[in-house]
Amino acid sequence: MKIRRLHSVVLAVALGAGVLAGTAPAFAATQTGAAVTAGGWPTPDWYRQGPYQTLAACELAFDDAAQSGLYTGLVGCYWVSRSGPYLAGFYYEVYIP
């Protein structure tokens, strides 16, 4: 299984403005962790962003991602306590089809 974890800046550069221009505006999901499988791994096309040491820092980054309009889906901040290759901290997720 290939782990896909990109920071939003690298992701935006990698995808380019042309690809992102046709995406729908971002929306915020109300259920935290909805894009995570039972085993704790993100579902395909969902990418964890983080870790953030505080919930406030995670929420600030999440709000920036939501306002940017670069993503077709977002899942709010949630705590991960060292799962697989992920460090402990707060994460949010973005959807890239």
PyMOL commands that set and color helices and strands:
alter all, ss='L'
color gray80, all
select helices_A, chain A and resi 8-20+55-68
alter helices_A, ss='H'
color red, helices_A
select strands_A, chain A and resi 28-29+46-52+73-80+89-95
alter strands_A, ss='S'
color yellow, strands_A
deselect
rebuild
show_as cartoon
